[in-house]
Amino acid sequence: QVQLVESGGDLVQPGGSLRLSCAASGSILGIYAMGWYRQAPGKQRELVAGITTSGSTNYADSVKGRFTVSRDNAKNTVNLQMDVLKPEDTAVYYCNAYFGGTKNYWGRGTQVTVSS
């Protein structure tokens, strides 16, 4: 089993910044990629950003240039720096650990609200 604990969600004004962190523990050997997904009310969960063990990254088009994903393999953490936040970024953000195939784990989520 893998445990993922997110932190950093908050209420922020448009144009502001937040940094989300996710700490992985348990049977983490073999994680291929970690990433962040989000789900807004009434919408499907979507990929925001992901990063592999080797450091390759991918981003949703809607966040390119504003969000940056990083990973500390030694500390088993993945971070998401979110800048120039917009109201449409409001969602519950979930951390994901992917091992390959259908094996992956999810955190419980952290709420990000962008509002004036």
Secondary structure, 3 states (H helix, E strand, C coil): CEEEEEECCCEECCCCCEEEEEEEEECCCCCCEEEEEEECCCCCCEEEEEEECCCCEEECHHHCCCEEEEEECCCCEEEEEECCCCHHHCEEEEEEEEEECCEEEECCCEEEEECC
